């Protein structure tokens, strides 16, 4: 079971605010918003070249029911145990004041490749 690290830098600033999340991730732009929270493209300031772009999913804990909090935690636990070339890599998860954050690999989709021909 993964251990979650609590960090003290506050909830992720909005895109363009120039702040850091977990004293490590710079938010570049918003990728979307879903029923559980927001997803951002971030730059990992501690990563080596070629591995700097990552995705940060931020889930505000105050907005979740207890069963949803459990599901968010289970998502991180499930992702941490998956290792396959066709599945996005899980890097880590952490609590940051009032938000649960999950950091995964960024996978850029090329335009024009939306269907597979058989």
Residue frames relative to the residue before (quaternion, step in Angstrom):
aa qw qx qy qz dx dy dz
X 1.0000 0.0000 0.0000 0.0000 0.00 0.00 0.00
X 0.4374 -0.7079 0.4782 0.2808 3.62 -0.82 0.91
X 0.3481 -0.6917 0.5854 0.2400 3.53 -1.20 0.52
X 0.2969 -0.7542 0.5615 0.1665 3.53 -0.98 0.87
X 0.2818 -0.7577 0.5716 0.1402 3.52 -0.90 0.96
X 0.2458 -0.7495 0.5920 0.1654 3.57 -0.90 0.88
X 0.1139 -0.7939 0.5960 0.0391 3.55 -0.84 0.98
X 0.4288 -0.7564 0.4577 0.1861 3.54 -1.16 0.60
X 0.4864 0.7125 -0.4207 0.2807 3.61 1.16 0.11
X 0.5943 -0.5963 0.3688 0.3939 3.62 1.19 0.09
X 0.6751 -0.4693 0.3672 0.4349 3.53 -1.30 0.15
X 0.6422 -0.5423 0.3724 0.3934 3.55 -1.13 0.65
X 0.4190 -0.6893 0.5216 0.2779 3.55 -0.90 0.85
X 0.5949 -0.5548 0.4116 0.4109 3.59 -1.14 0.38
X 0.6469 -0.5213 0.3680 0.4176 3.59 -1.13 0.52
X 0.7877 0.2953 -0.2437 0.4827 3.52 -1.02 0.85
X 0.5293 0.6480 -0.4103 0.3628 3.60 1.25 -0.09
X 0.4393 -0.7379 0.4239 0.2877 3.58 1.25 -0.20
X 0.5318 0.6453 -0.4041 0.3709 3.60 1.22 0.11
X 0.4209 -0.6728 0.5465 0.2676 3.50 -1.38 0.14
X 0.2668 -0.7012 0.6340 0.1877 3.53 -1.19 0.63
X 0.8469 0.0221 -0.0675 0.5271 3.55 -0.88 1.03
X 0.5489 -0.6457 0.3728 0.3779 3.57 1.16 0.65
X 0.6870 0.4842 -0.2513 0.4801 3.55 1.23 0.49
X 0.7914 0.3164 -0.1343 0.5055 3.59 0.91 -0.93
X 0.1988 -0.7515 0.6205 0.1039 3.57 -0.88 1.02
X 0.3519 -0.7389 0.5332 0.2144 3.58 -0.72 1.04
X 0.2443 -0.7830 0.5609 0.1121 3.56 -0.77 1.10
X 0.7621 -0.2365 0.1696 0.5784 3.58 0.96 -0.89
X 0.5452 -0.5869 0.4879 0.3468 3.51 -1.32 0.35
X 0.2523 -0.7629 0.5763 0.1488 3.57 -1.03 0.81
X 0.7715 -0.2762 0.1852 0.5423 3.56 1.16 -0.45
X 0.2769 -0.7259 0.6070 0.1672 3.48 -1.40 0.08
X 0.0798 -0.8050 0.5875 0.0221 3.54 -0.99 0.87
X 0.7654 -0.3699 0.2562 0.4601 3.55 -1.28 -0.24
X 0.7258 0.4231 -0.2462 0.4833 3.60 1.11 -0.57
X 0.7984 -0.2359 0.1781 0.5245 3.61 1.00 -0.55
X 0.6248 -0.5400 0.4288 0.3663 3.52 -1.28 -0.51
X 0.2202 -0.7569 0.6048 0.1136 3.53 -1.23 0.64
X 0.0853 -0.8128 0.5762 -0.0096 3.54 -0.88 1.04
X 0.3733 -0.6302 0.6210 0.2792 3.51 -1.30 0.49
X 0.0204 -0.8173 0.5747 -0.0363 3.57 -0.74 1.07
X 0.3395 -0.6806 0.6031 0.2404 3.52 -1.33 0.37
X 0.2920 -0.7400 0.5858 0.1550 3.54 -0.81 1.09
X 0.2949 -0.8078 0.4896 0.1443 3.57 -0.31 1.25
X 0.6890 0.4543 -0.2839 0.4881 3.60 1.24 -0.17
X 0.5455 0.6391 -0.3880 0.3787 3.60 1.27 -0.15
X 0.5321 -0.6048 0.4847 0.3409 3.53 -1.25 0.46
X 0.6927 -0.4651 0.3389 0.4348 3.57 -1.26 0.35
X 0.7794 0.3145 -0.2564 0.4774 3.54 -1.05 0.82
X 0.7477 0.3244 -0.2000 0.5439 3.61 1.23 -0.26
X 0.4004 0.7686 -0.4316 0.2503 3.57 1.24 0.31
X 0.6936 0.4571 -0.2917 0.4742 3.62 0.98 -0.71
X 0.0695 0.7839 -0.6094 0.0960 3.54 -0.85 1.06
X 0.3985 -0.6826 0.5550 0.2593 3.53 -1.32 0.16
X 0.1262 -0.7808 0.6099 0.0494 3.53 -0.93 0.97
X 0.1450 -0.7642 0.6256 0.0602 3.55 -0.74 1.12
X 0.1121 -0.8099 0.5757 0.0089 3.55 -0.66 1.17
X 0.0791 -0.8081 0.5835 -0.0163 3.56 -0.64 1.19
X 0.3036 -0.7586 0.5445 0.1893 3.63 -0.43 1.16
X 0.3808 -0.7648 0.4744 0.2121 3.59 -0.60 1.12
X 0.6197 0.5806 -0.3463 0.3987 3.59 1.04 -0.66
X 0.6825 0.4933 -0.2784 0.4619 3.57 1.18 -0.53
X 0.6512 0.5532 -0.3063 0.4196 3.60 1.25 -0.27
X 0.4332 -0.6270 0.5777 0.2924 3.51 -1.26 0.60
X 0.6864 -0.4933 0.3203 0.4277 3.63 -1.15 0.39
X 0.6644 0.4973 -0.3191 0.4578 3.61 0.95 -0.82
X 0.6393 0.5158 -0.3270 0.4673 3.61 1.09 -0.64
X 0.6043 0.5428 -0.3473 0.4685 3.58 1.10 -0.67
X 0.6382 0.5159 -0.3135 0.4777 3.56 1.01 -0.84
X 0.6665 0.5032 -0.3079 0.4559 3.62 0.92 -0.87
X 0.6333 0.5196 -0.3347 0.4658 3.60 1.01 -0.74
X 0.6527 0.4992 -0.3029 0.4827 3.58 0.99 -0.83
X 0.6450 0.5173 -0.3159 0.4653 3.58 1.00 -0.81
X 0.5982 0.5597 -0.3577 0.4483 3.60 1.06 -0.70
X 0.6727 0.4803 -0.2972 0.4779 3.59 0.89 -0.89
X 0.6518 0.5121 -0.3184 0.4600 3.59 0.94 -0.82
X 0.6484 0.5117 -0.3121 0.4694 3.57 0.98 -0.84
X 0.6713 0.5028 -0.2976 0.4559 3.59 0.85 -0.98
X 0.6536 0.5379 -0.3233 0.4230 3.60 0.96 -0.81
X 0.7148 0.4497 -0.2535 0.4719 3.58 1.17 -0.51
X 0.6119 0.5612 -0.3482 0.4351 3.60 1.25 -0.13
X 0.0669 0.7844 -0.6116 0.0788 3.56 -0.82 1.00
X 0.3477 0.7044 -0.5370 0.3075 3.55 -0.21 1.32
X 0.5754 -0.6252 0.3945 0.3498 3.63 -0.97 0.75
X 0.7078 0.4554 -0.2671 0.4693 3.62 1.13 -0.52
X 0.6636 0.4521 -0.2932 0.5189 3.59 1.30 0.08
X 0.5352 -0.6301 0.4558 0.3297 3.57 -0.94 0.89
X 0.4536 -0.6867 0.5008 0.2681 3.56 -1.02 0.81
X 0.3195 -0.7034 0.6089 0.1801 3.52 -1.12 0.85
X 0.2182 -0.7859 0.5633 0.1322 3.60 -0.85 0.91
X 0.7213 -0.3747 0.2130 0.5422 3.59 0.78 -0.91
X 0.2478 -0.7326 0.6094 0.1748 3.51 -1.36 0.13
X 0.0089 0.8000 -0.5985 0.0413 3.53 -1.16 0.58
X 0.4039 -0.6556 0.5759 0.2744 3.51 -1.34 0.38
X 0.0224 -0.7875 0.6159 -0.0081 3.52 -0.94 0.91
X 0.7894 -0.2557 0.0680 0.5540 3.52 -0.05 1.42
X 0.8388 -0.1574 0.1214 0.5068 3.61 -0.32 -1.15
X 0.6882 0.4411 -0.2896 0.4979 3.60 1.17 0.45
X 0.2964 -0.6944 0.6284 0.1872 3.51 -1.24 0.69
X 0.1060 -0.8222 0.5590 0.0145 3.60 -0.72 1.07
X 0.1134 -0.7606 0.6375 0.0465 3.54 -1.10 0.85
X 0.1392 -0.7894 0.5951 0.0576 3.58 -0.82 1.03
X 0.0047 0.8007 -0.5966 0.0542 3.54 -0.80 1.12
X 0.6880 -0.4495 0.3860 0.4191 3.50 -1.40 0.08
X 0.3352 -0.6940 0.5955 0.2266 3.56 -1.19 0.63
X 0.0610 -0.7915 0.6082 -0.0035 3.55 -0.80 1.04
X 0.2146 -0.7968 0.5557 0.1012 3.55 -0.45 1.21
X 0.2722 -0.7552 0.5788 0.1436 3.56 -0.88 1.00
X 0.3611 -0.7325 0.5352 0.2160 3.56 -0.87 0.95
X 0.5092 -0.6513 0.4750 0.3015 3.56 -0.99 0.87
X 0.7697 0.3702 -0.2654 0.4473 3.54 -1.09 0.71
X 0.6849 0.4039 -0.2894 0.5330 3.57 1.23 -0.18
X 0.2252 0.8004 -0.5211 0.1927 3.54 0.34 1.24
X 0.7662 0.2339 -0.1554 0.5780 3.57 1.23 -0.27
X 0.3109 -0.7173 0.5888 0.2053 3.53 -1.20 0.54
X 0.3042 -0.7531 0.5560 0.1767 3.58 -0.77 1.00
X 0.2335 -0.7749 0.5739 0.1251 3.53 -0.95 0.88
